[in-house]
Amino acid sequence: MDWRDMIRRVLELDQSELALWAEIAAGAPSEKLRVIIRAMMDRERDEMRTLQAILSSHGDWYPDPGGPPGYTPYNEKGPEK
């Protein structure tokens, strides 16, 4: 597997992870815990932007929301806070 494919796979996994963290935050028993989880999500989004920049710097990122066939890019907005 090409290194770019592996980075795209990491982005896909990160996107799934963000969705799970959003569910966890929604059910967290305290606001303090929700704030901590949201901070973790923000760091994850930062990491995803860095990975996108790596792909972009090698001519392999598609800013079009549709992305290349078979790949849906990470959503910049992320879950609502």
N, C-alpha and C positions, 0 to 999 in steps of 0.2 A: 504494500500500500504506500502510495506517495505521501510525503510529509504533509503536503497541503490537505490531502484527504483526511489525515489524522487530526489536523487542526480543525477542519470542518466538523469532524466527529466530536471533538472536545466541545465545540460551540453548541452542537446539538444536545450533548449531554448536559452542558451548563444551562441551556434553555429549559430542559426538563427539570433540572435541579431548582431553578428559580421558581418554577410553577409549584413544586413541592414545598419550598420554603414559604411561599405566599400562603398556601393552605395551612401550614404550621403556624405562621404568624396570626392568621385569622382565628385560630383556636387557642392561642396562647392565653394562659390564665391571668397575665398581668400586662399592663402597659409597658413596664420596664423590660419585660422579656420581648415584647413586640418591637420595641425600639432597637434592642440588640439584634434581633433577627433582621430587621430592615437594614441595619448597618452592614450586616453580613451580605445581604442581597446587593447593596450598593457596591461593595468590594468585588462581588462576583461580576456585576455589570462592567466595572472598570477593567477587570481581567478580560472579559469578552471583547471590549473595545480594543484592548491591546492586541488580542489575537486577530481581530479583524484588520487592524493596522498592519500586522505582519503579513497577512494575506494580500492586503492592498498594495503594500510596498513591493510585492512580487507579481503584481498584475493579475491577481487571482481573487479579488473580492468584487462582488456584484452589488452595487448600491441599490439597484432596482429591487423593490420589495419582492418581486417574483423570484429573483435569483436565477441561477442556472438550473437547467432541468434536474429534477430530483433533489433539490436542496432548497430549504427555506431559511433565509438568513435570520439571524437574531433580531428580535424586535427591540429597537432603541428605547422605546418608552418603558418597557417592562411593566410589571403589575402595578396597579394603583397602590399608593401608600395610604 
